[in-house]
Amino acid sequence: MAPSQPTITLPSGDKIPQLGLGTWKSKKGEVKAAVESAIACGYRHIDCARAYLNEDEVGAGIKVKIDDGTVKREELFITSKIWNVHHHPDDVEDACRFSLKSLDLEYVDLFLMHWPMAYQRGEKLFPKDEDGTWHFDDTHFTETWKAMEKLVKKGLCKNIGVSNFNQKQLQEVIDIAKIKPATNQVELHPWLTQDELIKFCFDNGITVTSYSPLGSPDRPWATADDPRLMDDPTVVEIAKKKGKSPAQVLVRFALDRGTICIPKSVTPSRIQANFESLNFELTSQELDQLKKLNRNARGCALEWIAHHPLHPFP
């Protein structure tokens, strides 16, 4: 029997399942089956994005499970994201409609601004020259946000939010927003606990979504010598004591901090195991042990574009 699925209430009053399936790095030919497997074992929240280049397969997987009667569309919570080349206000609606067409959906439940930085407008998602020179756009994220608010009024999405925003940037959005950001989706795990940012979001009635809760060991730029969070002795010790896997402990860490968590996997057994993280809790002592591992180790810093004026990280 699938564990009961806790939800978190967004500023709009809509409820988001606290545990979702992440789809970043899920390859073509794998993600459709992963989505089908996730929905079959009880997931009702799927996180995707235009830049992941697999939304068509995500949509195909969703369609299979709706068509076979496993789930109704209104029982699912689907998140997508606008990519950096589409920040200009004139491009925002088309970008949303592109994702809707790829997903074969009439609306998404949540539409996020993937990063605060705008890239050069166009359909080249990563606009850089052969010599590595990146091309940016000067559209400010507050202008993008105002255009995103119109998507809600048009019924293309039910909620809007941000991702990878620092506290100052999030405050700038709050200051001009007619619709409060539903969430700030950020990298979050014991090596990057982000305590101040979480507190700021919660104090302002904004939820936090944890991506890369396992430390993203398969991130494209990781090297063989990079340490792995799942091998951390404290994580391994707690997992052994509780009879759980290190991955389950890390997912539970995000859940027990009151954040939404979106671990990625394409392996059915791991998708199921991640979902079973709903079956136990960490003690306050165990949470404190894990928090003390913080080393501000960011796996997704995008340091190669740190010269962008709106890059969010120090």
KEGUZA-266182 format. One record per residue (C-alpha): residue in three letters; x, y, z. Coordinates in nm, 3 decimals, padded with zeros to 5 digits. Example, Ala and Ser with C-alpha at 12.3 -4.5 7.8 and 13.67 -1.06 7.14 Angstrom:
BEGIN
<nufi res="ALA" c1="01.230" c2="-00.450" c3="00.780"/>
<nufi res="SER" c1="01.367" c2="-00.106" c3="00.714"/>
REM end
This chain:
BEGIN
<nufi res="MET" c1="00.000" c2="00.000" c3="00.000"/>
<nufi res="ALA" c1="00.140" c2="00.342" c3="-00.097"/>
<nufi res="PRO" c1="00.225" c2="00.578" c3="00.190"/>
<nufi res="SER" c1="-00.018" c2="00.864" c3="00.244"/>
<nufi res="GLN" c1="00.102" c2="01.171" c3="00.058"/>
<nufi res="PRO" c1="00.142" c2="01.487" c3="00.270"/>
<nufi res="THR" c1="00.078" c2="01.822" c3="00.103"/>
<nufi res="ILE" c1="00.189" c2="02.179" c3="00.161"/>
<nufi res="THR" c1="-00.047" c2="02.470" c3="00.106"/>
<nufi res="LEU" c1="00.067" c2="02.737" c3="-00.140"/>
<nufi res="PRO" c1="-00.017" c2="03.108" c3="-00.103"/>
<nufi res="SER" c1="-00.306" c2="03.059" c3="-00.348"/>
<nufi res="GLY" c1="-00.459" c2="02.793" c3="-00.125"/>
<nufi res="ASP" c1="-00.372" c2="02.514" c3="-00.370"/>
<nufi res="LYS" c1="-00.203" c2="02.210" c3="-00.218"/>
<nufi res="ILE" c1="00.121" c2="02.068" c3="-00.356"/>
<nufi res="PRO" c1="00.226" c2="01.710" c3="-00.276"/>
<nufi res="GLN" c1="00.538" c2="01.741" c3="-00.061"/>
<nufi res="LEU" c1="00.723" c2="01.467" c3="-00.249"/>
<nufi res="GLY" c1="00.759" c2="01.480" c3="-00.626"/>
<nufi res="LEU" c1="00.955" c2="01.320" c3="-00.906"/>
<nufi res="GLY" c1="01.237" c2="01.530" c3="-01.047"/>
<nufi res="THR" c1="01.318" c2="01.491" c3="-01.417"/>
<nufi res="TRP" c1="01.643" c2="01.689" c3="-01.461"/>
<nufi res="LYS" c1="01.903" c2="01.469" c3="-01.634"/>
<nufi res="SER" c1="01.642" c2="01.203" c3="-01.716"/>
<nufi res="LYS" c1="01.735" c2="01.092" c3="-02.066"/>
<nufi res="LYS" c1="01.515" c2="01.058" c3="-02.368"/>
<nufi res="GLY" c1="01.385" c2="00.704" c3="-02.380"/>
<nufi res="GLU" c1="01.389" c2="00.675" c3="-02.000"/>
<nufi res="VAL" c1="01.174" c2="00.952" c3="-01.859"/>
<nufi res="LYS" c1="00.837" c2="00.832" c3="-01.999"/>
<nufi res="ALA" c1="00.872" c2="00.502" c3="-01.818"/>
<nufi res="ALA" c1="00.998" c2="00.680" c3="-01.505"/>
<nufi res="VAL" c1="00.688" c2="00.902" c3="-01.495"/>
<nufi res="GLU" c1="00.461" c2="00.602" c3="-01.547"/>
<nufi res="SER" c1="00.638" c2="00.413" c3="-01.269"/>
<nufi res="ALA" c1="00.620" c2="00.711" c3="-01.032"/>
<nufi res="ILE" c1="00.247" c2="00.767" c3="-01.082"/>
<nufi res="ALA" c1="00.181" c2="00.394" c3="-01.046"/>
<nufi res="CYS" c1="00.351" c2="00.381" c3="-00.706"/>
<nufi res="GLY" c1="00.176" c2="00.691" c3="-00.572"/>
<nufi res="TYR" c1="00.356" c2="01.008" c3="-00.683"/>
<nufi res="ARG" c1="00.117" c2="01.286" c3="-00.777"/>
<nufi res="HIS" c1="00.374" c2="01.564" c3="-00.828"/>
<nufi res="ILE" c1="00.603" c2="01.576" c3="-01.131"/>
<nufi res="ASP" c1="00.865" c2="01.850" c3="-01.171"/>
<nufi res="CYS" c1="00.987" c2="01.930" c3="-01.521"/>
<nufi res="ALA" c1="01.128" c2="02.214" c3="-01.733"/>
<nufi res="ARG" c1="01.175" c2="02.325" c3="-02.092"/>
<nufi res="ALA" c1="01.553" c2="02.317" c3="-02.047"/>
<nufi res="TYR" c1="01.550" c2="01.949" c3="-01.953"/>
<nufi res="LEU" c1="01.458" c2="01.871" c3="-02.315"/>
<nufi res="ASN" c1="01.225" c2="01.587" c3="-02.218"/>
<nufi res="GLU" c1="00.886" c2="01.743" c3="-02.151"/>
<nufi res="ASP" c1="00.732" c2="01.556" c3="-02.445"/>
<nufi res="GLU" c1="00.817" c2="01.224" c3="-02.280"/>
<nufi res="VAL" c1="00.700" c2="01.348" c3="-01.941"/>
<nufi res="GLY" c1="00.368" c2="01.434" c3="-02.105"/>
<nufi res="ALA" c1="00.351" c2="01.096" c3="-02.276"/>
<nufi res="GLY" c1="00.401" c2="00.921" c3="-01.942"/>
<nufi res="ILE" c1="00.132" c2="01.132" c3="-01.779"/>
<nufi res="LYS" c1="-00.109" c2="01.055" c3="-02.063"/>
<nufi res="VAL" c1="-00.060" c2="00.680" c3="-02.026"/>
<nufi res="LYS" c1="-00.153" c2="00.688" c3="-01.658"/>
<nufi res="ILE" c1="-00.453" c2="00.915" c3="-01.717"/>
<nufi res="ASP" c1="-00.576" c2="00.702" c3="-02.006"/>
<nufi res="ASP" c1="-00.544" c2="00.375" c3="-01.812"/>
<nufi res="GLY" c1="-00.748" c2="00.517" c3="-01.524"/>
<nufi res="THR" c1="-00.471" c2="00.525" c3="-01.265"/>
<nufi res="VAL" c1="-00.513" c2="00.896" c3="-01.207"/>
<nufi res="LYS" c1="-00.716" c2="01.198" c3="-01.318"/>
<nufi res="ARG" c1="-00.549" c2="01.516" c3="-01.439"/>
<nufi res="GLU" c1="-00.687" c2="01.714" c3="-01.145"/>
<nufi res="GLU" c1="-00.519" c2="01.470" c3="-00.905"/>
<nufi res="LEU" c1="-00.176" c2="01.554" c3="-01.045"/>
<nufi res="PHE" c1="00.044" c2="01.853" c3="-00.970"/>
<nufi res="ILE" c1="00.268" c2="01.938" c3="-01.266"/>
<nufi res="THR" c1="00.545" c2="02.199" c3="-01.249"/>
<nufi res="SER" c1="00.730" c2="02.346" c3="-01.546"/>
<nufi res="LYS" c1="00.978" c2="02.631" c3="-01.582"/>
<nufi res="ILE" c1="01.055" c2="02.915" c3="-01.818"/>
<nufi res="TRP" c1="01.411" c2="02.909" c3="-01.945"/>
<nufi res="ASN" c1="01.658" c2="03.197" c3="-01.945"/>
<nufi res="VAL" c1="01.632" c2="03.281" c3="-02.317"/>
<nufi res="HIS" c1="01.258" c2="03.350" c3="-02.280"/>
<nufi res="HIS" c1="01.267" c2="03.613" c3="-02.003"/>
<nufi res="HIS" c1="01.163" c2="03.903" c3="-02.225"/>
<nufi res="PRO" c1="00.798" c2="03.983" c3="-02.149"/>
<nufi res="ASP" c1="00.706" c2="03.932" c3="-02.513"/>
<nufi res="ASP" c1="00.836" c2="03.573" c3="-02.498"/>
<nufi res="VAL" c1="00.684" c2="03.454" c3="-02.171"/>
<nufi res="GLU" c1="00.342" c2="03.338" c3="-02.290"/>
<nufi res="ASP" c1="00.484" c2="03.159" c3="-02.594"/>
<nufi res="ALA" c1="00.732" c2="02.980" c3="-02.370"/>
<nufi res="CYS" c1="00.456" c2="02.862" c3="-02.141"/>
<nufi res="ARG" c1="00.241" c2="02.748" c3="-02.433"/>
<nufi res="PHE" c1="00.541" c2="02.559" c3="-02.577"/>
<nufi res="SER" c1="00.575" c2="02.361" c3="-02.255"/>
<nufi res="LEU" c1="00.200" c2="02.298" c3="-02.242"/>
<nufi res="LYS" c1="00.208" c2="02.163" c3="-02.597"/>
<nufi res="SER" c1="00.508" c2="01.941" c3="-02.517"/>
<nufi res="LEU" c1="00.337" c2="01.810" c3="-02.204"/>
<nufi res="ASP" c1="00.002" c2="01.777" c3="-02.385"/>
<nufi res="LEU" c1="-00.169" c2="01.966" c3="-02.104"/>
<nufi res="GLU" c1="-00.412" c2="02.257" c3="-02.093"/>
<nufi res="TYR" c1="-00.244" c2="02.408" c3="-01.786"/>
<nufi res="VAL" c1="00.037" c2="02.346" c3="-01.541"/>
<nufi res="ASP" c1="-00.015" c2="02.373" c3="-01.169"/>
<nufi res="LEU" c1="00.306" c2="02.570" c3="-01.116"/>
<nufi res="PHE" c1="00.526" c2="02.765" c3="-01.358"/>
<nufi res="LEU" c1="00.865" c2="02.877" c3="-01.230"/>
<nufi res="MET" c1="01.129" c2="03.122" c3="-01.347"/>
<nufi res="HIS" c1="01.417" c2="02.875" c3="-01.370"/>
<nufi res="TRP" c1="01.694" c2="03.128" c3="-01.296"/>
<nufi res="PRO" c1="01.704" c2="03.504" c3="-01.234"/>
<nufi res="MET" c1="01.948" c2="03.556" c3="-01.524"/>
<nufi res="ALA" c1="01.828" c2="03.633" c3="-01.876"/>
<nufi res="TYR" c1="02.017" c2="03.497" c3="-02.175"/>
<nufi res="GLN" c1="02.009" c2="03.631" c3="-02.530"/>
<nufi res="ARG" c1="01.659" c2="03.597" c3="-02.676"/>
<nufi res="GLY" c1="01.598" c2="03.318" c3="-02.925"/>
<nufi res="GLU" c1="01.548" c2="02.945" c3="-02.951"/>
<nufi res="LYS" c1="01.912" c2="02.856" c3="-02.884"/>
<nufi res="LEU" c1="01.876" c2="02.756" c3="-02.520"/>
<nufi res="PHE" c1="02.244" c2="02.796" c3="-02.439"/>
<nufi res="PRO" c1="02.361" c2="03.094" c3="-02.645"/>
<nufi res="LYS" c1="02.738" c2="03.081" c3="-02.643"/>
<nufi res="ASP" c1="03.007" c2="03.092" c3="-02.910"/>
<nufi res="GLU" c1="03.254" c2="02.818" c3="-02.990"/>
<nufi res="ASP" c1="03.513" c2="03.004" c3="-02.785"/>
<nufi res="GLY" c1="03.285" c2="02.979" c3="-02.480"/>
<nufi res="THR" c1="03.156" c2="03.339" c3="-02.486"/>
<nufi res="TRP" c1="02.805" c2="03.358" c3="-02.344"/>
<nufi res="HIS" c1="02.545" c2="03.605" c3="-02.469"/>
<nufi res="PHE" c1="02.309" c2="03.762" c3="-02.218"/>
<nufi res="ASP" c1="02.001" c2="03.983" c3="-02.226"/>
<nufi res="ASP" c1="01.934" c2="04.278" c3="-01.996"/>
<nufi res="THR" c1="01.572" c2="04.186" c3="-01.916"/>
<nufi res="HIS" c1="01.527" c2="04.212" c3="-01.541"/>
<nufi res="PHE" c1="01.350" c2="03.925" c3="-01.367"/>
<nufi res="THR" c1="01.085" c2="04.161" c3="-01.225"/>
<nufi res="GLU" c1="00.968" c2="04.232" c3="-01.580"/>
<nufi res="THR" c1="00.953" c2="03.859" c3="-01.648"/>
<nufi res="TRP" c1="00.752" c2="03.813" c3="-01.330"/>
<nufi res="LYS" c1="00.492" c2="04.070" c3="-01.432"/>
<nufi res="ALA" c1="00.445" c2="03.882" c3="-01.760"/>
<nufi res="MET" c1="00.416" c2="03.552" c3="-01.572"/>
<nufi res="GLU" c1="00.133" c2="03.695" c3="-01.360"/>
<nufi res="LYS" c1="-00.070" c2="03.733" c3="-01.680"/>
<nufi res="LEU" c1="-00.039" c2="03.357" c3="-01.740"/>
<nufi res="VAL" c1="-00.235" c2="03.290" c3="-01.422"/>
<nufi res="LYS" c1="-00.513" c2="03.522" c3="-01.532"/>
<nufi res="LYS" c1="-00.527" c2="03.343" c3="-01.868"/>
<nufi res="GLY" c1="-00.553" c2="03.002" c3="-01.701"/>
<nufi res="LEU" c1="-00.229" c2="02.870" c3="-01.848"/>
<nufi res="CYS" c1="-00.090" c2="02.802" c3="-01.502"/>
<nufi res="LYS" c1="-00.244" c2="02.803" c3="-01.155"/>
<nufi res="ASN" c1="00.058" c2="02.922" c3="-00.958"/>
<nufi res="ILE" c1="00.388" c2="03.092" c3="-01.034"/>
<nufi res="GLY" c1="00.718" c2="03.091" c3="-00.853"/>
<nufi res="VAL" c1="01.094" c2="03.118" c3="-00.885"/>
<nufi res="SER" c1="01.398" c2="02.898" c3="-00.871"/>
<nufi res="ASN" c1="01.759" c2="02.967" c3="-00.775"/>
<nufi res="PHE" c1="01.678" c2="03.314" c3="-00.637"/>
<nufi res="ASN" c1="01.878" c2="03.455" c3="-00.350"/>
<nufi res="GLN" c1="01.712" c2="03.646" c3="-00.066"/>
<nufi res="LYS" c1="01.770" c2="03.991" c3="-00.218"/>
<nufi res="GLN" c1="01.632" c2="03.885" c3="-00.555"/>
<nufi res="LEU" c1="01.329" c2="03.722" c3="-00.398"/>
<nufi res="GLN" c1="01.259" c2="04.040" c3="-00.202"/>
<nufi res="GLU" c1="01.267" c2="04.237" c3="-00.528"/>
<nufi res="VAL" c1="00.997" c2="04.009" c3="-00.669"/>
<nufi res="ILE" c1="00.788" c2="04.034" c3="-00.350"/>
<nufi res="ASP" c1="00.807" c2="04.413" c3="-00.368"/>
<nufi res="ILE" c1="00.646" c2="04.432" c3="-00.714"/>
<nufi res="ALA" c1="00.433" c2="04.117" c3="-00.716"/>
<nufi res="LYS" c1="00.057" c2="04.120" c3="-00.745"/>
<nufi res="ILE" c1="00.072" c2="03.742" c3="-00.709"/>
<nufi res="LYS" c1="00.300" c2="03.615" c3="-00.432"/>
<nufi res="PRO" c1="00.562" c2="03.359" c3="-00.544"/>
<nufi res="ALA" c1="00.437" c2="03.012" c3="-00.458"/>
<nufi res="THR" c1="00.782" c2="02.867" c3="-00.401"/>
<nufi res="ASN" c1="01.154" c2="02.921" c3="-00.435"/>
<nufi res="GLN" c1="01.305" c2="02.603" c3="-00.574"/>
<nufi res="VAL" c1="01.670" c2="02.578" c3="-00.468"/>
<nufi res="GLU" c1="01.946" c2="02.326" c3="-00.419"/>
<nufi res="LEU" c1="01.912" c2="02.195" c3="-00.065"/>
<nufi res="HIS" c1="02.077" c2="01.908" c3="00.126"/>
<nufi res="PRO" c1="02.296" c2="01.859" c3="00.435"/>
<nufi res="TRP" c1="02.604" c2="02.002" c3="00.263"/>
<nufi res="LEU" c1="02.403" c2="02.312" c3="00.161"/>
<nufi res="THR" c1="02.142" c2="02.374" c3="00.430"/>
<nufi res="GLN" c1="02.045" c2="02.731" c3="00.330"/>
<nufi res="ASP" c1="01.904" c2="02.807" c3="00.677"/>
<nufi res="GLU" c1="01.871" c2="03.184" c3="00.629"/>
<nufi res="LEU" c1="01.703" c2="03.154" c3="00.290"/>
<nufi res="ILE" c1="01.454" c2="02.898" c3="00.419"/>
<nufi res="LYS" c1="01.367" c2="03.119" c3="00.715"/>
<nufi res="PHE" c1="01.322" c2="03.421" c3="00.486"/>
<nufi res="CYS" c1="01.089" c2="03.227" c3="00.257"/>
<nufi res="PHE" c1="00.883" c2="03.084" c3="00.544"/>
<nufi res="ASP" c1="00.862" c2="03.424" c3="00.715"/>
<nufi res="ASN" c1="00.716" c2="03.562" c3="00.391"/>
<nufi res="GLY" c1="00.467" c2="03.280" c3="00.341"/>
<nufi res="ILE" c1="00.661" c2="03.129" c3="00.049"/>
<nufi res="THR" c1="00.728" c2="02.757" c3="00.030"/>
<nufi res="VAL" c1="01.070" c2="02.609" c3="-00.044"/>
<nufi res="THR" c1="01.132" c2="02.326" c3="-00.288"/>
<nufi res="SER" c1="01.451" c2="02.122" c3="-00.246"/>
<nufi res="TYR" c1="01.618" c2="02.009" c3="-00.567"/>
<nufi res="SER" c1="01.923" c2="01.782" c3="-00.581"/>
<nufi res="PRO" c1="01.841" c2="01.648" c3="-00.231"/>
<nufi res="LEU" c1="02.085" c2="01.362" c3="-00.288"/>
<nufi res="GLY" c1="02.366" c2="01.600" c3="-00.384"/>
<nufi res="SER" c1="02.323" c2="01.539" c3="-00.758"/>
<nufi res="PRO" c1="02.611" c2="01.291" c3="-00.798"/>
<nufi res="ASP" c1="02.522" c2="01.253" c3="-01.168"/>
<nufi res="ARG" c1="02.537" c2="01.624" c3="-01.250"/>
<nufi res="PRO" c1="02.702" c2="01.661" c3="-01.594"/>
<nufi res="TRP" c1="03.004" c2="01.854" c3="-01.463"/>
<nufi res="ALA" c1="03.081" c2="01.624" c3="-01.168"/>
<nufi res="THR" c1="03.424" c2="01.461" c3="-01.168"/>
<nufi res="ALA" c1="03.526" c2="01.116" c3="-01.046"/>
<nufi res="ASP" c1="03.712" c2="01.280" c3="-00.757"/>
<nufi res="ASP" c1="03.416" c2="01.482" c3="-00.628"/>
<nufi res="PRO" c1="03.297" c2="01.364" c3="-00.283"/>
<nufi res="ARG" c1="02.951" c2="01.207" c3="-00.274"/>
<nufi res="LEU" c1="02.697" c2="01.319" c3="-00.018"/>
<nufi res="MET" c1="02.547" c2="00.971" c3="-00.002"/>
<nufi res="ASP" c1="02.886" c2="00.842" c3="00.114"/>
<nufi res="ASP" c1="02.912" c2="01.092" c3="00.400"/>
<nufi res="PRO" c1="02.980" c2="00.890" c3="00.720"/>
<nufi res="THR" c1="02.706" c2="01.068" c3="00.918"/>
<nufi res="VAL" c1="02.446" c2="01.002" c3="00.646"/>
<nufi res="VAL" c1="02.555" c2="00.638" c3="00.620"/>
<nufi res="GLU" c1="02.549" c2="00.594" c3="00.999"/>
<nufi res="ILE" c1="02.197" c2="00.733" c3="01.036"/>
<nufi res="ALA" c1="02.076" c2="00.522" c3="00.744"/>
<nufi res="LYS" c1="02.222" c2="00.206" c3="00.896"/>
<nufi res="LYS" c1="02.070" c2="00.281" c3="01.236"/>
<nufi res="LYS" c1="01.723" c2="00.334" c3="01.088"/>
<nufi res="GLY" c1="01.740" c2="00.046" c3="00.842"/>
<nufi res="LYS" c1="01.704" c2="00.286" c3="00.550"/>
<nufi res="SER" c1="01.921" c2="00.381" c3="00.252"/>
<nufi res="PRO" c1="02.133" c2="00.698" c3="00.251"/>
<nufi res="ALA" c1="01.908" c2="00.832" c3="-00.027"/>
<nufi res="GLN" c1="01.597" c2="00.780" c3="00.187"/>
<nufi res="VAL" c1="01.760" c2="00.963" c3="00.478"/>
<nufi res="LEU" c1="01.845" c2="01.257" c3="00.251"/>
<nufi res="VAL" c1="01.493" c2="01.276" c3="00.110"/>
<nufi res="ARG" c1="01.355" c2="01.261" c3="00.463"/>
<nufi res="PHE" c1="01.593" c2="01.541" c3="00.567"/>
<nufi res="ALA" c1="01.426" c2="01.771" c3="00.313"/>
<nufi res="LEU" c1="01.075" c2="01.663" c3="00.414"/>
<nufi res="ASP" c1="01.135" c2="01.701" c3="00.785"/>
<nufi res="ARG" c1="01.255" c2="02.058" c3="00.732"/>
<nufi res="GLY" c1="00.914" c2="02.142" c3="00.592"/>
<nufi res="THR" c1="01.029" c2="02.172" c3="00.231"/>
<nufi res="ILE" c1="00.894" c2="02.015" c3="-00.086"/>
<nufi res="CYS" c1="01.137" c2="01.755" c3="-00.223"/>
<nufi res="ILE" c1="01.185" c2="01.638" c3="-00.583"/>
<nufi res="PRO" c1="01.445" c2="01.357" c3="-00.604"/>
<nufi res="LYS" c1="01.521" c2="01.241" c3="-00.956"/>
<nufi res="SER" c1="01.545" c2="00.880" c3="-01.067"/>
<nufi res="VAL" c1="01.459" c2="00.674" c3="-01.371"/>
<nufi res="THR" c1="01.502" c2="00.340" c3="-01.192"/>
<nufi res="PRO" c1="01.168" c2="00.196" c3="-01.075"/>
<nufi res="SER" c1="01.312" c2="00.045" c3="-00.758"/>
<nufi res="ARG" c1="01.471" c2="00.377" c3="-00.657"/>
<nufi res="ILE" c1="01.159" c2="00.573" c3="-00.748"/>
<nufi res="GLN" c1="00.967" c2="00.341" c3="-00.514"/>
<nufi res="ALA" c1="01.234" c2="00.361" c3="-00.242"/>
<nufi res="ASN" c1="01.234" c2="00.742" c3="-00.254"/>
<nufi res="PHE" c1="00.857" c2="00.740" c3="-00.216"/>
<nufi res="GLU" c1="00.888" c2="00.514" c3="00.089"/>
<nufi res="SER" c1="01.076" c2="00.799" c3="00.259"/>
<nufi res="LEU" c1="00.725" c2="00.905" c3="00.358"/>
<nufi res="ASN" c1="00.710" c2="00.605" c3="00.593"/>
<nufi res="PHE" c1="00.947" c2="00.728" c3="00.862"/>
<nufi res="GLU" c1="01.081" c2="01.043" c3="01.028"/>
<nufi res="LEU" c1="01.416" c2="01.163" c3="01.153"/>
<nufi res="THR" c1="01.456" c2="01.252" c3="01.518"/>
<nufi res="SER" c1="01.543" c2="01.610" c3="01.609"/>
<nufi res="GLN" c1="01.889" c2="01.485" c3="01.707"/>
<nufi res="GLU" c1="01.938" c2="01.322" c3="01.366"/>
<nufi res="LEU" c1="01.821" c2="01.639" c3="01.191"/>
<nufi res="ASP" c1="02.073" c2="01.841" c3="01.391"/>
<nufi res="GLN" c1="02.350" c2="01.595" c3="01.305"/>
<nufi res="LEU" c1="02.274" c2="01.635" c3="00.936"/>
<nufi res="LYS" c1="02.246" c2="02.015" c3="00.957"/>
<nufi res="LYS" c1="02.593" c2="02.028" c3="01.112"/>
<nufi res="LEU" c1="02.734" c2="01.880" c3="00.790"/>
<nufi res="ASN" c1="02.672" c2="02.212" c3="00.611"/>
<nufi res="ARG" c1="02.976" c2="02.325" c3="00.413"/>
<nufi res="ASN" c1="02.797" c2="02.556" c3="00.166"/>
<nufi res="ALA" c1="02.888" c2="02.304" c3="-00.104"/>
<nufi res="ARG" c1="02.684" c2="02.397" c3="-00.407"/>
<nufi res="GLY" c1="02.670" c2="02.140" c3="-00.687"/>
<nufi res="CYS" c1="02.473" c2="02.365" c3="-00.923"/>
<nufi res="ALA" c1="02.649" c2="02.700" c3="-00.900"/>
<nufi res="LEU" c1="02.672" c2="02.769" c3="-01.276"/>
<nufi res="GLU" c1="03.008" c2="02.927" c3="-01.206"/>
<nufi res="TRP" c1="03.080" c2="02.951" c3="-01.580"/>
<nufi res="ILE" c1="02.829" c2="03.237" c3="-01.599"/>
<nufi res="ALA" c1="02.919" c2="03.397" c3="-01.266"/>
<nufi res="HIS" c1="02.993" c2="03.719" c3="-01.459"/>
<nufi res="HIS" c1="02.621" c2="03.763" c3="-01.537"/>
<nufi res="PRO" c1="02.507" c2="04.072" c3="-01.342"/>
<nufi res="LEU" c1="02.211" c2="03.878" c3="-01.195"/>
<nufi res="HIS" c1="02.397" c2="03.558" c3="-01.109"/>
<nufi res="PRO" c1="02.249" c2="03.467" c3="-00.768"/>
<nufi res="PHE" c1="02.540" c2="03.306" c3="-00.585"/>
<nufi res="PRO" c1="02.854" c2="03.457" c3="-00.426"/>
REM end
